[in-house]
Amino acid sequence: MLLVHLAPETALKAIRRNGIKASKHGPQGVPAGVYAMPVVQNFYASHQWLRELKQRGARTIVGVYFRVADDEAVWLGHYRGMHEQMTAAQAGGFLSRRAGFEGYEVIVPRKIAAKEIHRTAELPQIIGWRYHPGAHGKKPCGCEFCQRGLFGGRRIRDRYAKEASGTRGDE
């Protein structure tokens, strides 16, 4: 099974040399591991996390493609929900058949060795959702908590405050 891990371009040299380190944190009840998505026919589905990850400050995100055995145990679930242990092939099949795939993630519960990396690739930097799956076309929340440290956050907070006070910006 071919999986893709999205990483900052600045980490690419270290990843090629040492592999992909397992994350220190994972969802409750799931062991720490490497976050990835199965490579399926739908390019958007496989790379949906790119814009969300860019919000953490990375300028450019690259795809690191690696292979795991089809029968290797992985964890699959929605980032806000419970994760279920299954084989890598089952996870790929689940996501390729599902219409509402946004927000799902696969966790490989181990480090990925450098020799397991199949290839790396530059990706278009406009793939995926921001804020949360299904947010496209909806106004972002303008509260201080949701907009802290985000690019353009001040403008969104100011607009939110004007709407809350009942005034319009063109008055």
N, C-alpha and C positions, 0 to 999 in steps of 0.2 A: 504494500500500500504506500503510495506516495503522499506525503504530507508537506504542508508549507508552514513555516514559522516566520512571522514578520518581525524584523529587527531594525534598529537604527543603523544607518549606513556606517556610522562611526564605529560600530561594534563588529563590522564584517571581517576585518583582518583577524581579530581575536577568535571569532567563530570559526573561520577557516583553519586556524592553527589548532584550537583547543576543543572545538565542537560547541554545542549549545548547552549551557548550564541549566540545570533545573531551577525553576523559580523557588524562592524560599517560602512563598505563600500560595495557598490554594483555597478553593472553596471548602466550607466546613464538611468534614468527613471524607475528603479526597486527599490522597497523598500529594506532596509537592511534586512538580514535574515541569515538562516543557509544554507550553501552550502552542497549539497548532490547529490547522484545519486540513481535512482531506482535500486533495486536488480532485475536483469533480468537473464535469463538462461546463458548469456554470462558473465562469471566471469570477464574477461578483461574489458568489457564495464562498468560494475558496479564499478570497482576499478582502472580505467585508470589514474586517477590523482595522484596516489601514488608516482611515481618517480619524477614527477614535484614538488610535495609538499616537498619531501625530499631535494630538492635543496635549500630550505629556511633554512636548518640547523638542522632539526630534524633527529636524528639517526634512530629511529624506528617509523613507522606510524602504527596505529591500526585502525580497522574498528569499528565504533559505529553504530549499527543497531537500527533503531527506526521505529515506525509505525505512519502513519497519515491516516486520513479517505480518502477513494478513491475520495470523492467529494470535498476535501479541495483544495483551490486555491493555486497554486504554479507558479513560473516563470520558463520557460524553454528557453534556447537559447545557441548558441555557444558563448564561452567566448569573441570572437572578434566581435560578431554581436549583433543584437537586440534580446531582450528576449520577450517572449509572455506569457501572463497569461493563464493558463488552469488548469484543475483538475489534481490531482496526478495520477489518473488512466490513463488519456490521455497522460501525460508525460511518464509514464512507457510503454504504448503501442507504442508511437512514437519511443522511443529508442530501443525497442525490435524488431521493424520492419525495422529499418534503418541500412543500410550497413555501411555508413560513420558516425559513432557515436562519433569519437574522437573529443574532445574539447567541447562537450556539457556539460552543468551543469544545475542543478535544484536548485532553491533557494526557501526555505520555509520561508515566510516573518514573522517569529516570532521565539521566543526562544523555544527550545524543552525541556520540563520538564523531570526531572530524571525518573519519573514514566512511561514516554512514551518510554524509552529506552528498547528495547527488549533483546539485548545482546551486548557484545563486543567480538572482536576476534583479535588474532595476524594474520598478513597477510604476505605472501611472499613479501620480500622487493624489488623485481625486476619486478613488474607488472607496465605496463604503458609506456608512452612516456616521453621523456625529451626534453627540449627546446621548442618544439611545436609539435602538432599532425602531423604525417607523416614525422618526422625528421629522422627516423631510416634509416641508410644506406647513409645519406647525411652528408657531412662535416659540422661541426658547424661553425658559423661565428667567425672569430678570432679577430674581432675588440675589442678595449679596452672596449667599452660600453657593448657589449654582454657578455664578459668574466669576468667582474669585480666581484671579490670575489668568484668565483666558484672554486671548487676543480679541479685541473688540468688545470686551466685557463692559467697559465703562459706558460705551454708547448704548448697549442693551439695558444696563441698569438705569441710565438716565431716562430712556424711553419708558421703561417700566415705572419709574417714579412719577413721570408726567401723567401717564395713564391712570395711575392709582390716585393722583391728586385731582383728576378730572380736567386737566388742562391739555391742550394740544400743542405740539411743537411749533406750529405755524402761526400762532397768535402773537 
